[in-house]
Amino acid sequence: MVQRVSGRSQLDTQKAINWLEEHWKGNRECPVCGHNSWSISDELVEVKPYKGNLLPAVYPLVAVTCNTCGYTFLFNAVVAGLVVPQE
């Protein structure tokens, strides 16, 4: 089960939840604690690869967090069709 976490909306959370429901096959238990209660933030997060002194690229991600232990995994928002990549 995936729930929303309120905040400033930078993400269509219902579209993200629908994408997860379609693509998350099999066991939905947390790999750390074994519970099955998840939250999805309505704000995107980002990861920047280390490029030395160069400006890094940004990867927009959707964070999904276990409501019991806090384990968090990330989905690429571009691949999920939630963000259009900029040129």
C-alpha positions as CSV (number, residue, x, y, z in Angstrom):
1,M,0.0,0.0,0.0
2,V,1.3,3.4,-0.9
3,Q,0.1,6.6,0.8
4,R,0.8,10.3,0.0
5,V,2.8,12.6,2.3
6,S,1.5,16.2,2.2
7,G,3.8,19.1,1.3
8,R,4.4,21.5,-1.6
9,S,3.3,19.7,-4.7
10,Q,6.0,19.3,-7.3
11,L,4.8,16.0,-8.4
12,D,1.5,14.5,-9.5
13,T,1.4,12.0,-6.7
14,Q,-1.6,10.2,-8.0
15,K,0.2,9.6,-11.4
16,A,3.2,8.4,-9.4
17,I,1.1,6.0,-7.3
18,N,-0.6,4.7,-10.5
19,W,2.9,4.1,-12.1
20,L,4.1,2.3,-9.0
21,E,0.9,0.1,-8.9
22,E,1.5,-0.8,-12.5
23,H,5.2,-1.5,-12.3
24,W,5.8,-2.8,-8.7
25,K,5.3,-6.5,-9.2
26,G,5.6,-9.3,-6.7
27,N,6.4,-8.9,-3.0
28,R,5.9,-5.3,-1.6
29,E,7.3,-6.0,1.8
30,C,10.1,-3.8,3.0
31,P,13.4,-5.5,2.6
32,V,14.6,-4.2,6.0
33,C,11.7,-4.7,8.4
34,G,9.2,-6.9,6.4
35,H,6.2,-4.5,6.8
36,N,4.0,-3.4,3.8
37,S,3.1,0.2,4.5
38,W,4.7,2.8,2.2
39,S,4.5,6.6,1.7
40,I,5.3,8.6,-1.4
41,S,6.4,12.2,-1.1
42,D,4.7,14.7,-3.3
43,E,8.0,16.5,-3.8
44,L,10.7,15.2,-6.1
45,V,14.2,14.6,-4.7
46,E,17.4,14.7,-6.7
47,V,20.7,12.9,-6.9
48,K,23.7,14.6,-8.5
49,P,26.6,12.4,-9.8
50,Y,30.1,13.5,-8.8
51,K,31.8,15.2,-11.7
52,G,34.9,16.7,-10.0
53,N,34.8,20.5,-10.5
54,L,32.2,20.3,-13.3
55,L,28.6,21.1,-12.8
56,P,26.7,17.9,-12.2
57,A,23.7,16.5,-14.0
58,V,20.5,16.2,-11.9
59,Y,18.4,13.0,-11.7
60,P,14.9,13.8,-10.5
61,L,13.6,11.0,-8.3
62,V,10.4,9.9,-6.5
63,A,11.1,8.8,-2.9
64,V,9.0,5.9,-1.5
65,T,9.5,5.4,2.2
66,C,8.6,2.5,4.6
67,N,6.2,3.9,7.2
68,T,7.7,1.5,9.8
69,C,11.5,1.7,9.6
70,G,12.1,4.6,7.2
71,Y,13.9,2.5,4.5
72,T,13.6,4.6,1.3
73,F,14.0,3.7,-2.3
74,L,14.0,5.9,-5.3
75,F,12.4,5.8,-8.8
76,N,13.7,7.8,-11.7
77,A,10.9,10.4,-12.4
78,V,11.8,10.7,-16.1
79,V,11.6,7.0,-16.8
80,A,8.3,6.9,-14.9
81,G,7.0,9.7,-17.2
82,L,6.4,12.1,-14.3
83,V,9.0,14.7,-15.4
84,V,9.9,15.8,-19.0
85,P,13.6,16.0,-19.4
86,Q,15.0,19.5,-20.2
87,E,17.2,20.0,-23.2
